[in-house]
Amino acid sequence: MLADTSYIGLSIKKLREDNNLTQKELADKLVISFQAVSKWEKGECYPDLAQIVAISELFNYSLDKLLIERSKIELKKQHEIFESIHTEFVTINILDFKASGDTIITISVTNLSKGNIKISPKAFLLMGEGNEMIKASQSAIMKYNYHTDDDELTGTKYKHEIPEFIPPQKTAKVVLYFEQSYDFKFVDLYPNITDDLTNIYFRVSRVFYEGIEKPNLVSFHDSDDVANAIDFHIAKKEFDQIIDLVVFKDIDRVNIYHRGNEYMQKKLMGVEVSYGKHDDVIHKLFKDNYAQIEERCKMNSIAYNQFIIHKHTFMDDEIIRFVAKMWLQYGSILLEWTIPHLNDSWVNEMKNEVIQFTPTLFFQLYHSKCKTKSLETLIWEKSKDLSLEQLVQFINYANDNLSCEIIEKLLLSKPITSIESLRLVKKYLKPETFDSLRNEVIKIIV
């Protein structure tokens, strides 16, 4: 159905506000008067065809969507704490939020209109989840009584700090005081100071109850809390905080990490993020935070492991070796997919942990970038703590990775003083070496 003037006007208004433009700014871009834009948005008339095409190109919005009505467009109702409420007359932002004791909310209000805006304390409503009203805090009005020589209560007044009016094109700070709200999972602030703000509100998650500079997840662990905190950091482009918060925060429910990781991938940089397409961003975030990552691993290896259990395309050899180190050092596990990327430097650094490997796992290192000589040095170290029987079992797992020379060296490092021990080593020794060893054992027995 071809859209009527009302629908097209609402579409233009929404596109303009989504791009933070005033009517005048849009008019300037289209080289028309702002009165024309006002008439379109009120549904009083259509733009002409050339203007519709220009609007479509300006906002990268299809003509089909602009001209054919599908659903009623309304102003966005719910705004997050980091978003601006922006209408034709005002722009409102939350500057701070504290919910300890009184709930104290600091906002800024910018007057976009041509006249003064008067603000009534009753304009602001705070609702807890379930639409439970949270009362505005009030202070006593006292008056001195000359007859009793004492102050008497004559009434109450709102504690809100609100200017009498806001001049055109000016911004004012408003401080609001409400009663305690800490027990609510979220609260909604309705700033009904102009007619176009009806039912438009800020939603504040409990992770911001101690201030909006840094979300607090110490006490709150469900997925909505994590999502709200992540969205906040994304909006502020605090990508290092996203890595810290999503991946390494000490939260014990695995599904939250999955939710958080999904949010990071989808919303990072305000675009759809996927491994491969945005590898450079994720790669930099990871490398810039090695020290912080390791600190989190020390505190809670489970949280870390949930993020890097699989190989991703943003990982280069350096990152993979770092991942392998974290898993081994704090999780006592060597991920199989990391093995081909390990090198001599890594093995040397992780020597104490590698020596504890089972034979099966140890010999997988022969499929890494480690040199044979480095591995044989480790094997020699490992053999010192093995009995002859354990060493023979270890060699059985070698799968032809060990040379005859190193095998003989390992076996001859152990005391062989009985017929039974000779039987254990016979198949691994050169005939001449075995004959010489047998003669020595016979001398001992005789």
TISE-171685 format. One record per residue (C-alpha): residue number from 1; x negated, y, z negated; residue in three letters. Coordinates in steps of 0.2 Angstrom, whole numbers. Example, Ala and Ser with C-alpha at 12.3 -4.5 7.8 and 13.67 -1.06 7.14 Angstrom:
! TISE-171685
rec pos = 1; east = -62; north = -22; up = -39; code = ala .
rec pos = 2; east = -68; north = -5; up = -36; code = ser .
***
This chain:
! TISE-171685
rec pos = 1; east = 0; north = 0; up = 0; code = met .
rec pos = 2; east = -7; north = 17; up = 5; code = leu .
rec pos = 3; east = -11; north = 27; up = -11; code = ala .
rec pos = 4; east = 0; north = 42; up = -16; code = asp .
rec pos = 5; east = -8; north = 59; up = -21; code = thr .
rec pos = 6; east = -7; north = 54; up = -39; code = ser .
rec pos = 7; east = -18; north = 38; up = -37; code = tyr .
rec pos = 8; east = -31; north = 47; up = -26; code = ile .
rec pos = 9; east = -32; north = 61; up = -38; code = gly .
rec pos = 10; east = -35; north = 49; up = -53; code = leu .
rec pos = 11; east = -48; north = 39; up = -42; code = ser .
rec pos = 12; east = -57; north = 55; up = -39; code = ile .
rec pos = 13; east = -56; north = 61; up = -57; code = lys .
rec pos = 14; east = -63; north = 44; up = -63; code = lys .
rec pos = 15; east = -77; north = 44; up = -50; code = leu .
rec pos = 16; east = -82; north = 62; up = -55; code = arg .
rec pos = 17; east = -82; north = 58; up = -74; code = glu .
rec pos = 18; east = -91; north = 42; up = -71; code = asp .
rec pos = 19; east = -105; north = 52; up = -63; code = asn .
rec pos = 20; east = -105; north = 65; up = -76; code = asn .
rec pos = 21; east = -99; north = 79; up = -65; code = leu .
rec pos = 22; east = -88; north = 94; up = -69; code = thr .
rec pos = 23; east = -75; north = 99; up = -56; code = gln .
rec pos = 24; east = -86; north = 114; up = -51; code = lys .
rec pos = 25; east = -101; north = 103; up = -48; code = glu .
rec pos = 26; east = -91; north = 91; up = -37; code = leu .
rec pos = 27; east = -84; north = 106; up = -28; code = ala .
rec pos = 28; east = -101; north = 113; up = -25; code = asp .
rec pos = 29; east = -107; north = 96; up = -18; code = lys .
rec pos = 30; east = -92; north = 96; up = -6; code = leu .
rec pos = 31; east = -94; north = 114; up = -2; code = val .
rec pos = 32; east = -76; north = 118; up = -8; code = ile .
rec pos = 33; east = -68; north = 127; up = -22; code = ser .
rec pos = 34; east = -66; north = 119; up = -39; code = phe .
rec pos = 35; east = -47; north = 124; up = -38; code = gln .
rec pos = 36; east = -46; north = 112; up = -24; code = ala .
rec pos = 37; east = -53; north = 98; up = -34; code = val .
rec pos = 38; east = -41; north = 102; up = -48; code = ser .
rec pos = 39; east = -26; north = 101; up = -37; code = lys .
rec pos = 40; east = -32; north = 84; up = -30; code = trp .
rec pos = 41; east = -34; north = 77; up = -48; code = glu .
rec pos = 42; east = -17; north = 83; up = -53; code = lys .
rec pos = 43; east = -10; north = 74; up = -38; code = gly .
rec pos = 44; east = -3; north = 90; up = -30; code = glu .
rec pos = 45; east = -11; north = 87; up = -13; code = cys .
rec pos = 46; east = -23; north = 75; up = -3; code = tyr .
rec pos = 47; east = -41; north = 79; up = 2; code = pro .
rec pos = 48; east = -42; north = 80; up = 21; code = asp .
rec pos = 49; east = -50; north = 66; up = 30; code = leu .
rec pos = 50; east = -67; north = 74; up = 31; code = ala .
rec pos = 51; east = -67; north = 77; up = 13; code = gln .
rec pos = 52; east = -62; north = 59; up = 9; code = ile .
rec pos = 53; east = -76; north = 52; up = 19; code = val .
rec pos = 54; east = -88; north = 64; up = 10; code = ala .
rec pos = 55; east = -82; north = 58; up = -7; code = ile .
rec pos = 56; east = -84; north = 40; up = -1; code = ser .
rec pos = 57; east = -102; north = 43; up = 4; code = glu .
rec pos = 58; east = -106; north = 54; up = -11; code = leu .
rec pos = 59; east = -101; north = 41; up = -24; code = phe .
rec pos = 60; east = -105; north = 26; up = -13; code = asn .
rec pos = 61; east = -86; north = 21; up = -15; code = tyr .
rec pos = 62; east = -77; north = 12; up = -1; code = ser .
rec pos = 63; east = -63; north = 21; up = 9; code = leu .
rec pos = 64; east = -53; north = 6; up = 7; code = asp .
rec pos = 65; east = -53; north = 7; up = -12; code = lys .
rec pos = 66; east = -50; north = 26; up = -12; code = leu .
rec pos = 67; east = -35; north = 25; up = 0; code = leu .
rec pos = 68; east = -26; north = 9; up = -4; code = ile .
rec pos = 69; east = -18; north = 8; up = -22; code = glu .
rec pos = 70; east = -21; north = -8; up = -32; code = arg .
rec pos = 71; east = -19; north = -3; up = -50; code = ser .
rec pos = 72; east = -17; north = 12; up = -60; code = lys .
rec pos = 73; east = -33; north = 21; up = -65; code = ile .
rec pos = 74; east = -34; north = 28; up = -83; code = glu .
rec pos = 75; east = -48; north = 36; up = -93; code = leu .
rec pos = 76; east = -59; north = 24; up = -102; code = lys .
rec pos = 77; east = -52; north = 22; up = -119; code = lys .
rec pos = 78; east = -65; north = 13; up = -129; code = gln .
rec pos = 79; east = -83; north = 21; up = -130; code = his .
rec pos = 80; east = -98; north = 13; up = -138; code = glu .
rec pos = 81; east = -108; north = 23; up = -151; code = ile .
rec pos = 82; east = -122; north = 27; up = -138; code = phe .
rec pos = 83; east = -109; north = 33; up = -125; code = glu .
rec pos = 84; east = -102; north = 50; up = -122; code = ser .
rec pos = 85; east = -84; north = 54; up = -122; code = ile .
rec pos = 86; east = -82; north = 65; up = -107; code = his .
rec pos = 87; east = -66; north = 74; up = -101; code = thr .
rec pos = 88; east = -62; north = 89; up = -92; code = glu .
rec pos = 89; east = -62; north = 100; up = -108; code = phe .
rec pos = 90; east = -75; north = 92; up = -119; code = val .
rec pos = 91; east = -90; north = 81; up = -121; code = thr .
rec pos = 92; east = -92; north = 72; up = -137; code = ile .
rec pos = 93; east = -107; north = 62; up = -144; code = asn .
rec pos = 94; east = -110; north = 53; up = -160; code = ile .
rec pos = 95; east = -127; north = 59; up = -168; code = leu .
rec pos = 96; east = -127; north = 48; up = -183; code = asp .
rec pos = 97; east = -117; north = 36; up = -194; code = phe .
rec pos = 98; east = -119; north = 31; up = -212; code = lys .
rec pos = 99; east = -107; north = 20; up = -221; code = ala .
rec pos = 100; east = -115; north = 19; up = -238; code = ser .
rec pos = 101; east = -103; north = 27; up = -251; code = gly .
rec pos = 102; east = -93; north = 39; up = -241; code = asp .
rec pos = 103; east = -93; north = 36; up = -222; code = thr .
rec pos = 104; east = -102; north = 51; up = -215; code = ile .
rec pos = 105; east = -101; north = 53; up = -196; code = ile .
rec pos = 106; east = -111; north = 67; up = -187; code = thr .
rec pos = 107; east = -105; north = 71; up = -169; code = ile .
rec pos = 108; east = -108; north = 85; up = -157; code = ser .
rec pos = 109; east = -94; north = 93; up = -147; code = val .
rec pos = 110; east = -97; north = 103; up = -131; code = thr .
rec pos = 111; east = -83; north = 115; up = -125; code = asn .
rec pos = 112; east = -82; north = 113; up = -106; code = leu .
rec pos = 113; east = -67; north = 124; up = -105; code = ser .
rec pos = 114; east = -65; north = 143; up = -102; code = lys .
rec pos = 115; east = -57; north = 147; up = -119; code = gly .
rec pos = 116; east = -61; north = 144; up = -137; code = asn .
rec pos = 117; east = -57; north = 127; up = -144; code = ile .
rec pos = 118; east = -50; north = 127; up = -162; code = lys .
rec pos = 119; east = -53; north = 110; up = -171; code = ile .
rec pos = 120; east = -41; north = 104; up = -185; code = ser .
rec pos = 121; east = -48; north = 93; up = -198; code = pro .
rec pos = 122; east = -33; north = 82; up = -196; code = lys .
rec pos = 123; east = -38; north = 79; up = -178; code = ala .
rec pos = 124; east = -50; north = 65; up = -183; code = phe .
rec pos = 125; east = -44; north = 48; up = -187; code = leu .
rec pos = 126; east = -55; north = 33; up = -193; code = leu .
rec pos = 127; east = -47; north = 16; up = -191; code = met .
rec pos = 128; east = -54; north = -1; up = -197; code = gly .
rec pos = 129; east = -52; north = -17; up = -188; code = glu .
rec pos = 130; east = -33; north = -22; up = -189; code = gly .
rec pos = 131; east = -29; north = -3; up = -187; code = asn .
rec pos = 132; east = -31; north = 0; up = -205; code = glu .
rec pos = 133; east = -32; north = 18; up = -209; code = met .
rec pos = 134; east = -47; north = 24; up = -218; code = ile .
rec pos = 135; east = -43; north = 40; up = -227; code = lys .
rec pos = 136; east = -53; north = 56; up = -225; code = ala .
rec pos = 137; east = -63; north = 61; up = -240; code = ser .
rec pos = 138; east = -56; north = 77; up = -249; code = gln .
rec pos = 139; east = -64; north = 88; up = -262; code = ser .
rec pos = 140; east = -55; north = 97; up = -276; code = ala .
rec pos = 141; east = -50; north = 116; up = -275; code = ile .
rec pos = 142; east = -53; north = 123; up = -292; code = met .
rec pos = 143; east = -47; north = 141; up = -298; code = lys .
rec pos = 144; east = -52; north = 149; up = -314; code = tyr .
rec pos = 145; east = -38; north = 152; up = -326; code = asn .
rec pos = 146; east = -41; north = 167; up = -337; code = tyr .
rec pos = 147; east = -28; north = 162; up = -349; code = his .
rec pos = 148; east = -36; north = 145; up = -353; code = thr .
rec pos = 149; east = -54; north = 151; up = -349; code = asp .
rec pos = 150; east = -56; north = 135; up = -339; code = asp .
rec pos = 151; east = -56; north = 129; up = -321; code = asp .
rec pos = 152; east = -39; north = 122; up = -315; code = glu .
rec pos = 153; east = -36; north = 110; up = -300; code = leu .
rec pos = 154; east = -25; north = 119; up = -288; code = thr .
rec pos = 155; east = -26; north = 107; up = -273; code = gly .
rec pos = 156; east = -38; north = 98; up = -262; code = thr .
rec pos = 157; east = -47; north = 101; up = -245; code = lys .
rec pos = 158; east = -55; north = 90; up = -232; code = tyr .
rec pos = 159; east = -74; north = 88; up = -234; code = lys .
rec pos = 160; east = -77; north = 89; up = -216; code = his .
rec pos = 161; east = -89; north = 102; up = -210; code = glu .
rec pos = 162; east = -81; north = 109; up = -195; code = ile .
rec pos = 163; east = -83; north = 126; up = -187; code = pro .
rec pos = 164; east = -68; north = 137; up = -185; code = glu .
rec pos = 165; east = -69; north = 136; up = -166; code = phe .
rec pos = 166; east = -81; north = 132; up = -152; code = ile .
rec pos = 167; east = -84; north = 145; up = -139; code = pro .
rec pos = 168; east = -84; north = 141; up = -120; code = pro .
rec pos = 169; east = -99; north = 131; up = -114; code = gln .
rec pos = 170; east = -106; north = 130; up = -131; code = lys .
rec pos = 171; east = -110; north = 114; up = -142; code = thr .
rec pos = 172; east = -106; north = 113; up = -161; code = ala .
rec pos = 173; east = -111; north = 100; up = -174; code = lys .
rec pos = 174; east = -97; north = 92; up = -184; code = val .
rec pos = 175; east = -99; north = 82; up = -199; code = val .
rec pos = 176; east = -85; north = 71; up = -204; code = leu .
rec pos = 177; east = -82; north = 62; up = -221; code = tyr .
rec pos = 178; east = -71; north = 47; up = -224; code = phe .
rec pos = 179; east = -69; north = 35; up = -238; code = glu .
rec pos = 180; east = -79; north = 18; up = -239; code = gln .
rec pos = 181; east = -79; north = 8; up = -223; code = ser .
rec pos = 182; east = -93; north = -4; up = -225; code = tyr .
rec pos = 183; east = -82; north = -20; up = -227; code = asp .
rec pos = 184; east = -75; north = -18; up = -209; code = phe .
rec pos = 185; east = -83; north = -27; up = -195; code = lys .
rec pos = 186; east = -81; north = -11; up = -184; code = phe .
rec pos = 187; east = -72; north = 5; up = -185; code = val .
rec pos = 188; east = -64; north = 16; up = -172; code = asp .
rec pos = 189; east = -66; north = 35; up = -172; code = leu .
rec pos = 190; east = -52; north = 45; up = -163; code = tyr .
rec pos = 191; east = -58; north = 63; up = -160; code = pro .
rec pos = 192; east = -41; north = 70; up = -155; code = asn .
rec pos = 193; east = -46; north = 88; up = -153; code = ile .
rec pos = 194; east = -39; north = 91; up = -136; code = thr .
rec pos = 195; east = -24; north = 85; up = -126; code = asp .
rec pos = 196; east = -34; north = 74; up = -114; code = asp .
rec pos = 197; east = -42; north = 64; up = -128; code = leu .
rec pos = 198; east = -26; north = 54; up = -133; code = thr .
rec pos = 199; east = -30; north = 36; up = -138; code = asn .
rec pos = 200; east = -49; north = 39; up = -133; code = ile .
rec pos = 201; east = -60; north = 33; up = -146; code = tyr .
rec pos = 202; east = -78; north = 28; up = -152; code = phe .
rec pos = 203; east = -80; north = 10; up = -158; code = arg .
rec pos = 204; east = -94; north = 8; up = -171; code = val .
rec pos = 205; east = -101; north = -9; up = -174; code = ser .
rec pos = 206; east = -106; north = -13; up = -192; code = arg .
rec pos = 207; east = -124; north = -15; up = -186; code = val .
rec pos = 208; east = -125; north = 4; up = -186; code = phe .
rec pos = 209; east = -117; north = 7; up = -203; code = tyr .
rec pos = 210; east = -135; north = 12; up = -210; code = glu .
rec pos = 211; east = -139; north = 24; up = -196; code = gly .
rec pos = 212; east = -139; north = 23; up = -177; code = ile .
rec pos = 213; east = -158; north = 25; up = -175; code = glu .
rec pos = 214; east = -161; north = 6; up = -177; code = lys .
rec pos = 215; east = -147; north = -7; up = -177; code = pro .
rec pos = 216; east = -147; north = -18; up = -193; code = asn .
rec pos = 217; east = -145; north = -37; up = -191; code = leu .
rec pos = 218; east = -151; north = -42; up = -208; code = val .
rec pos = 219; east = -134; north = -46; up = -215; code = ser .
rec pos = 220; east = -124; north = -48; up = -199; code = phe .
rec pos = 221; east = -127; north = -63; up = -187; code = his .
rec pos = 222; east = -113; north = -66; up = -175; code = asp .
rec pos = 223; east = -114; north = -64; up = -157; code = ser .
rec pos = 224; east = -104; north = -48; up = -156; code = asp .
rec pos = 225; east = -117; north = -39; up = -168; code = asp .
rec pos = 226; east = -131; north = -45; up = -157; code = val .
rec pos = 227; east = -123; north = -39; up = -141; code = ala .
rec pos = 228; east = -119; north = -22; up = -148; code = asn .
rec pos = 229; east = -137; north = -20; up = -154; code = ala .
rec pos = 230; east = -144; north = -25; up = -137; code = ile .
rec pos = 231; east = -132; north = -14; up = -128; code = asp .
rec pos = 232; east = -138; north = 1; up = -139; code = phe .
rec pos = 233; east = -156; north = -2; up = -135; code = his .
rec pos = 234; east = -153; north = -5; up = -116; code = ile .
rec pos = 235; east = -144; north = 12; up = -116; code = ala .
rec pos = 236; east = -159; north = 20; up = -124; code = lys .
rec pos = 237; east = -171; north = 10; up = -112; code = lys .
rec pos = 238; east = -180; north = 3; up = -128; code = glu .
rec pos = 239; east = -185; north = -13; up = -119; code = phe .
rec pos = 240; east = -198; north = -18; up = -132; code = asp .
rec pos = 241; east = -184; north = -17; up = -145; code = gln .
rec pos = 242; east = -173; north = -29; up = -134; code = ile .
rec pos = 243; east = -187; north = -42; up = -134; code = ile .
rec pos = 244; east = -190; north = -40; up = -153; code = asp .
rec pos = 245; east = -171; north = -41; up = -157; code = leu .
rec pos = 246; east = -165; north = -54; up = -145; code = val .
rec pos = 247; east = -179; north = -66; up = -145; code = val .
rec pos = 248; east = -187; north = -66; up = -162; code = phe .
rec pos = 249; east = -175; north = -59; up = -175; code = lys .
rec pos = 250; east = -173; north = -71; up = -190; code = asp .
rec pos = 251; east = -156; north = -77; up = -186; code = ile .
rec pos = 252; east = -152; north = -96; up = -188; code = asp .
rec pos = 253; east = -138; north = -99; up = -175; code = arg .
rec pos = 254; east = -144; north = -105; up = -158; code = val .
rec pos = 255; east = -129; north = -99; up = -148; code = asn .
rec pos = 256; east = -134; north = -81; up = -153; code = ile .
rec pos = 257; east = -150; north = -82; up = -144; code = tyr .
rec pos = 258; east = -142; north = -89; up = -129; code = his .
rec pos = 259; east = -130; north = -74; up = -129; code = arg .
rec pos = 260; east = -143; north = -62; up = -132; code = gly .
rec pos = 261; east = -155; north = -68; up = -119; code = asn .
rec pos = 262; east = -140; north = -68; up = -106; code = glu .
rec pos = 263; east = -137; north = -50; up = -111; code = tyr .
rec pos = 264; east = -155; north = -45; up = -109; code = met .
rec pos = 265; east = -156; north = -53; up = -91; code = gln .
rec pos = 266; east = -139; north = -45; up = -86; code = lys .
rec pos = 267; east = -141; north = -28; up = -93; code = lys .
rec pos = 268; east = -159; north = -23; up = -93; code = leu .
rec pos = 269; east = -162; north = -7; up = -84; code = met .
rec pos = 270; east = -143; north = -6; up = -81; code = gly .
rec pos = 271; east = -143; north = -18; up = -67; code = val .
rec pos = 272; east = -141; north = -37; up = -65; code = glu .
rec pos = 273; east = -157; north = -44; up = -70; code = val .
rec pos = 274; east = -163; north = -61; up = -65; code = ser .
rec pos = 275; east = -179; north = -70; up = -66; code = tyr .
rec pos = 276; east = -187; north = -68; up = -49; code = gly .
rec pos = 277; east = -179; north = -51; up = -44; code = lys .
rec pos = 278; east = -185; north = -42; up = -60; code = his .
rec pos = 279; east = -200; north = -52; up = -65; code = asp .
rec pos = 280; east = -211; north = -37; up = -65; code = asp .
rec pos = 281; east = -201; north = -29; up = -79; code = val .
rec pos = 282; east = -199; north = -45; up = -90; code = ile .
rec pos = 283; east = -218; north = -49; up = -87; code = his .
rec pos = 284; east = -223; north = -32; up = -93; code = lys .
rec pos = 285; east = -212; north = -33; up = -108; code = leu .
rec pos = 286; east = -219; north = -50; up = -113; code = phe .
rec pos = 287; east = -237; north = -45; up = -111; code = lys .
rec pos = 288; east = -235; north = -29; up = -120; code = asp .
rec pos = 289; east = -228; north = -38; up = -136; code = asn .
rec pos = 290; east = -240; north = -52; up = -139; code = tyr .
rec pos = 291; east = -245; north = -47; up = -156; code = ala .
rec pos = 292; east = -227; north = -44; up = -161; code = gln .
rec pos = 293; east = -221; north = -60; up = -153; code = ile .
rec pos = 294; east = -234; north = -70; up = -163; code = glu .
rec pos = 295; east = -229; north = -61; up = -179; code = glu .
rec pos = 296; east = -211; north = -67; up = -176; code = arg .
rec pos = 297; east = -217; north = -85; up = -173; code = cys .
rec pos = 298; east = -226; north = -85; up = -190; code = lys .
rec pos = 299; east = -209; north = -80; up = -198; code = met .
rec pos = 300; east = -197; north = -91; up = -188; code = asn .
rec pos = 301; east = -204; north = -103; up = -175; code = ser .
rec pos = 302; east = -186; north = -109; up = -171; code = ile .
rec pos = 303; east = -180; north = -92; up = -165; code = ala .
rec pos = 304; east = -195; north = -90; up = -154; code = tyr .
rec pos = 305; east = -194; north = -108; up = -146; code = asn .
rec pos = 306; east = -176; north = -105; up = -141; code = gln .
rec pos = 307; east = -182; north = -92; up = -129; code = phe .
rec pos = 308; east = -197; north = -100; up = -120; code = ile .
rec pos = 309; east = -192; north = -118; up = -120; code = ile .
rec pos = 310; east = -192; north = -118; up = -101; code = his .
rec pos = 311; east = -204; north = -111; up = -88; code = lys .
rec pos = 312; east = -198; north = -95; up = -80; code = his .
rec pos = 313; east = -204; north = -86; up = -64; code = thr .
rec pos = 314; east = -210; north = -71; up = -73; code = phe .
rec pos = 315; east = -224; north = -81; up = -82; code = met .
rec pos = 316; east = -241; north = -81; up = -75; code = asp .
rec pos = 317; east = -255; north = -92; up = -81; code = asp .
rec pos = 318; east = -260; north = -81; up = -96; code = glu .
rec pos = 319; east = -242; north = -80; up = -102; code = ile .
rec pos = 320; east = -240; north = -99; up = -101; code = ile .
rec pos = 321; east = -256; north = -102; up = -111; code = arg .
rec pos = 322; east = -249; north = -90; up = -124; code = phe .
rec pos = 323; east = -233; north = -99; up = -124; code = val .
rec pos = 324; east = -242; north = -115; up = -126; code = ala .
rec pos = 325; east = -252; north = -108; up = -140; code = lys .
rec pos = 326; east = -237; north = -102; up = -150; code = met .
rec pos = 327; east = -228; north = -119; up = -148; code = trp .
rec pos = 328; east = -243; north = -129; up = -153; code = leu .
rec pos = 329; east = -248; north = -117; up = -167; code = gln .
rec pos = 330; east = -231; north = -114; up = -175; code = tyr .
rec pos = 331; east = -220; north = -128; up = -168; code = gly .
rec pos = 332; east = -233; north = -143; up = -167; code = ser .
rec pos = 333; east = -228; north = -147; up = -150; code = ile .
rec pos = 334; east = -236; north = -146; up = -133; code = leu .
rec pos = 335; east = -224; north = -142; up = -119; code = leu .
rec pos = 336; east = -227; north = -153; up = -104; code = glu .
rec pos = 337; east = -224; north = -140; up = -91; code = trp .
rec pos = 338; east = -238; north = -129; up = -99; code = thr .
rec pos = 339; east = -252; north = -142; up = -97; code = ile .
rec pos = 340; east = -257; north = -139; up = -79; code = pro .
rec pos = 341; east = -261; north = -121; up = -84; code = his .
rec pos = 342; east = -272; north = -124; up = -99; code = leu .
rec pos = 343; east = -290; north = -121; up = -97; code = asn .
rec pos = 344; east = -307; north = -123; up = -106; code = asp .
rec pos = 345; east = -305; north = -107; up = -116; code = ser .
rec pos = 346; east = -288; north = -112; up = -122; code = trp .
rec pos = 347; east = -293; north = -129; up = -127; code = val .
rec pos = 348; east = -308; north = -122; up = -137; code = asn .
rec pos = 349; east = -297; north = -109; up = -146; code = glu .
rec pos = 350; east = -284; north = -123; up = -150; code = met .
rec pos = 351; east = -298; north = -136; up = -154; code = lys .
rec pos = 352; east = -292; north = -141; up = -172; code = asn .
rec pos = 353; east = -274; north = -143; up = -166; code = glu .
rec pos = 354; east = -279; north = -153; up = -150; code = val .
rec pos = 355; east = -290; north = -165; up = -160; code = ile .
rec pos = 356; east = -274; north = -171; up = -169; code = gln .
rec pos = 357; east = -265; north = -176; up = -152; code = phe .
rec pos = 358; east = -259; north = -193; up = -150; code = thr .
rec pos = 359; east = -269; north = -203; up = -136; code = pro .
rec pos = 360; east = -255; north = -201; up = -124; code = thr .
rec pos = 361; east = -254; north = -183; up = -126; code = leu .
rec pos = 362; east = -273; north = -180; up = -127; code = phe .
rec pos = 363; east = -276; north = -188; up = -110; code = phe .
rec pos = 364; east = -263; north = -177; up = -102; code = gln .
rec pos = 365; east = -276; north = -163; up = -103; code = leu .
rec pos = 366; east = -285; north = -172; up = -89; code = tyr .
rec pos = 367; east = -271; north = -164; up = -78; code = his .
rec pos = 368; east = -275; north = -147; up = -84; code = ser .
rec pos = 369; east = -288; north = -134; up = -78; code = lys .
rec pos = 370; east = -300; north = -140; up = -91; code = cys .
rec pos = 371; east = -317; north = -147; up = -86; code = lys .
rec pos = 372; east = -321; north = -165; up = -90; code = thr .
rec pos = 373; east = -336; north = -160; up = -100; code = lys .
rec pos = 374; east = -325; north = -149; up = -112; code = ser .
rec pos = 375; east = -313; north = -163; up = -114; code = leu .
rec pos = 376; east = -327; north = -176; up = -118; code = glu .
rec pos = 377; east = -334; north = -164; up = -131; code = thr .
rec pos = 378; east = -317; north = -164; up = -139; code = leu .
rec pos = 379; east = -315; north = -183; up = -138; code = ile .
rec pos = 380; east = -332; north = -185; up = -147; code = trp .
rec pos = 381; east = -326; north = -174; up = -161; code = glu .
rec pos = 382; east = -310; north = -184; up = -162; code = lys .
rec pos = 383; east = -319; north = -201; up = -162; code = ser .
rec pos = 384; east = -328; north = -196; up = -179; code = lys .
rec pos = 385; east = -312; north = -198; up = -189; code = asp .
rec pos = 386; east = -307; north = -215; up = -180; code = leu .
rec pos = 387; east = -311; north = -232; up = -185; code = ser .
rec pos = 388; east = -317; north = -244; up = -172; code = leu .
rec pos = 389; east = -300; north = -252; up = -170; code = glu .
rec pos = 390; east = -292; north = -235; up = -168; code = gln .
rec pos = 391; east = -306; north = -229; up = -155; code = leu .
rec pos = 392; east = -303; north = -245; up = -145; code = val .
rec pos = 393; east = -284; north = -241; up = -145; code = gln .
rec pos = 394; east = -288; north = -223; up = -140; code = phe .
rec pos = 395; east = -299; north = -229; up = -125; code = ile .
rec pos = 396; east = -285; north = -240; up = -119; code = asn .
rec pos = 397; east = -275; north = -224; up = -116; code = tyr .
rec pos = 398; east = -289; north = -217; up = -106; code = ala .
rec pos = 399; east = -282; north = -222; up = -89; code = asn .
rec pos = 400; east = -299; north = -222; up = -81; code = asp .
rec pos = 401; east = -301; north = -204; up = -86; code = asn .
rec pos = 402; east = -317; north = -208; up = -96; code = leu .
rec pos = 403; east = -333; north = -213; up = -88; code = ser .
rec pos = 404; east = -342; north = -229; up = -93; code = cys .
rec pos = 405; east = -356; north = -218; up = -101; code = glu .
rec pos = 406; east = -345; north = -209; up = -113; code = ile .
rec pos = 407; east = -336; north = -225; up = -117; code = ile .
rec pos = 408; east = -352; north = -233; up = -122; code = glu .
rec pos = 409; east = -358; north = -218; up = -132; code = lys .
rec pos = 410; east = -341; north = -218; up = -141; code = leu .
rec pos = 411; east = -341; north = -236; up = -146; code = leu .
rec pos = 412; east = -360; north = -237; up = -150; code = leu .
rec pos = 413; east = -357; north = -223; up = -163; code = ser .
rec pos = 414; east = -347; north = -235; up = -173; code = lys .
rec pos = 415; east = -354; north = -249; up = -184; code = pro .
rec pos = 416; east = -352; north = -266; up = -175; code = ile .
rec pos = 417; east = -358; north = -279; up = -187; code = thr .
rec pos = 418; east = -346; north = -294; up = -184; code = ser .
rec pos = 419; east = -340; north = -306; up = -170; code = ile .
rec pos = 420; east = -323; north = -299; up = -171; code = glu .
rec pos = 421; east = -330; north = -281; up = -168; code = ser .
rec pos = 422; east = -340; north = -288; up = -153; code = leu .
rec pos = 423; east = -324; north = -295; up = -146; code = arg .
rec pos = 424; east = -315; north = -278; up = -147; code = leu .
rec pos = 425; east = -329; north = -269; up = -137; code = val .
rec pos = 426; east = -335; north = -283; up = -125; code = lys .
rec pos = 427; east = -324; north = -277; up = -110; code = lys .
rec pos = 428; east = -329; north = -259; up = -111; code = tyr .
rec pos = 429; east = -348; north = -262; up = -111; code = leu .
rec pos = 430; east = -360; north = -265; up = -98; code = lys .
rec pos = 431; east = -367; north = -284; up = -98; code = pro .
rec pos = 432; east = -384; north = -279; up = -103; code = glu .
rec pos = 433; east = -378; north = -267; up = -117; code = thr .
rec pos = 434; east = -366; north = -280; up = -124; code = phe .
rec pos = 435; east = -380; north = -294; up = -124; code = asp .
rec pos = 436; east = -392; north = -282; up = -133; code = ser .
rec pos = 437; east = -378; north = -278; up = -146; code = leu .
rec pos = 438; east = -373; north = -296; up = -148; code = arg .
rec pos = 439; east = -391; north = -301; up = -152; code = asn .
rec pos = 440; east = -391; north = -287; up = -165; code = glu .
rec pos = 441; east = -375; north = -294; up = -173; code = val .
rec pos = 442; east = -382; north = -312; up = -173; code = ile .
rec pos = 443; east = -397; north = -306; up = -183; code = lys .
rec pos = 444; east = -386; north = -298; up = -196; code = ile .
rec pos = 445; east = -375; north = -313; up = -197; code = ile .
rec pos = 446; east = -390; north = -326; up = -198; code = val .
***
